[in-house]
Amino acid sequence: MFFGFIISWLVFIYFYGVTEEEQVKQISELKMLNKQYLRDKNIFIENMERMNKEKKRNLTVQDIKVTILNYKQYNINAFTNNQLVTDVKDDLSNLLTQDIKSVSQNRELLRRAIENKVYIKDDRRFKLEIDTIYFDTVLEITLKIKSTK
């Protein structure tokens, strides 16, 4: 009986040791995987931050908003005003998807393009003058009618 007790303890210790060794091996593998995942996560976070900084630097013009302030002074109806606004937007449509920085650097060219063009609507000629320009993802331009004929 004493030998049976010793043999059963030896078998128990052996199986316990084998099981414990497998557990230690599994824990070490999981720790290694955890370190890899943390490292990968940090790399992804750094890449995302870098990409966000690049995108902020290279914001693009996504929409153009044009407003004519003094169209009522010249007895222009809303339809003609809308046609003028549409014509100006069509003239500036090539600015869409360009960098805000490059558009703002060429503001004088933008000013000349609008102010030197004569818009013809309802047998009347309109010259426009830029009042304000705001450069953002939405390019906002407010215009005044300079003269009509």
For each residue, the residues with C-beta under 8 A, 3 or more apart:
1: 4 5
2: 5 6
3: 6 7
4: 1 7 8
5: 1 2 8 9
6: 2 3 9 10
7: 3 4 10 11
8: 4 5 11 12
9: 5 6 12 13
10: 6 7 13 14
11: 7 8 14 15
12: 8 9 15 16
13: 9 10 16 17
14: 10 11 17 18
15: 11 12 18 19
16: 12 13 19 20
17: 13 14 20 21
18: 14 15 21 22
19: 15 16 22 23
20: 16 17 23 24
21: 17 18 24 25
22: 18 19 25 26
23: 19 20 26 27
24: 20 21 27 28
25: 21 22 28 29
26: 22 23 29 30
27: 23 24 30 31
28: 24 25 31 32
29: 25 26 32 33
30: 26 27 33 34
31: 27 28 34 35
32: 28 29 35 36
33: 29 30 36 37
34: 30 31 37 38
35: 31 32 38 39
36: 32 33 39 40
37: 33 34 40 41
38: 34 35 41 42
39: 35 36 42 43
40: 36 37 43 44
41: 37 38 44 45
42: 38 39 45 46
43: 39 40 46 47
44: 40 41 47 48
45: 41 42 48 49
46: 42 43 49 50
47: 43 44 50 51
48: 44 45 51 52
49: 45 46 52 53
50: 46 47 53 54
51: 47 48 54 55
52: 48 49 55 56
53: 49 50 56 57
54: 50 51 57 58
55: 51 52 58 59
56: 52 53 59
57: 53 54 101
58: 54 55 99 101
59: 55 56 99 100 101 136 137
60: 96 97 98 99 100 137
61: 64 95 96 97 98 99 100 103 135 137 138 139
62: 96 97 137 138
63: 96 137 138 139
64: 61 89 92 93 95 96 138 139 141
65: 138 139 140 141
66: 85 88 89 92 141 142 143
67: 85 140 141 142 143
68: 71 81 84 85 128 142 143 144 145
69: 131 142 143 144
70: 73 74 144 145
71: 68 74 76 80 81 84 145
72: 75 76
73: 70 145
74: 70 71 145 148
75: 72
76: 71 72 80 81 84 145
77: 80 81
78: 81 82
79: 82 83
80: 71 76 77 83 84 121 122
81: 68 71 76 77 78 84 85
82: 78 79 85 86
83: 79 80 86 87 121
84: 68 71 76 80 81 87 88 119 121 126 128
85: 66 67 68 81 82 88 89
86: 82 83 89 90
87: 83 84 90 91 119 121
88: 66 84 85 91 92 114 119 128 141 143
89: 64 66 85 86 92 93
90: 86 87 93
91: 87 88 113 114 117
92: 64 66 88 89 95 110 113 114 139 141
93: 64 89 90 96
94: 98
95: 61 64 92 98 103 110 139
96: 60 61 62 63 64 93
97: 60 61 62
98: 60 61 94 95 102 103
99: 58 59 60 61 102 103
100: 59 60 61 103 104 135 136 137
101: 57 58 59 104 105
102: 98 99 105 106
103: 61 95 98 99 100 106 107 110 135 139
104: 100 101 107 135
105: 101 102
106: 102 103 109 110
107: 103 104 110 111 133 135
108: 111 112
109: 106 112 113
110: 92 95 103 106 107 113 114 130 133
111: 107 108 114 115 130 133
112: 108 109 115 116
113: 91 92 109 110 116 117
114: 88 91 92 110 111 117 128 130 141 143
115: 111 112 127 128 129 130 146
116: 112 113
117: 91 113 114 127 128
118: 125 126 127
119: 84 87 88 125 126 127 128
120: 123 124 125 126
121: 80 83 84 87 124 126
122: 80
123: 120
124: 120 121 148 149
125: 118 119 120 148 149
126: 84 118 119 120 121 145 147 148
127: 115 117 118 119 145 146 147 148
128: 68 84 88 114 115 117 119 143 144 145 146
129: 115 143 144 145 146
130: 110 111 114 115 133 141 142 143
131: 69 142 143 144
132: 140 141 142
133: 107 110 111 130 139 140 141 142
134: 139 140 141
135: 61 100 103 104 107 139
136: 59 100 139 140
137: 59 60 61 62 63 100
138: 61 62 63 64 65
139: 61 63 64 65 92 95 103 133 134 135 136
140: 65 67 132 133 134 136
141: 64 65 66 67 88 92 114 130 132 133 134
142: 66 67 68 69 130 131 132 133
143: 66 67 68 69 88 114 128 129 130 131
144: 68 69 70 128 129 131
145: 68 70 71 73 74 76 126 127 128 129 148
146: 115 127 128 129
147: 126 127
148: 74 124 125 126 127 145
149: 124 125
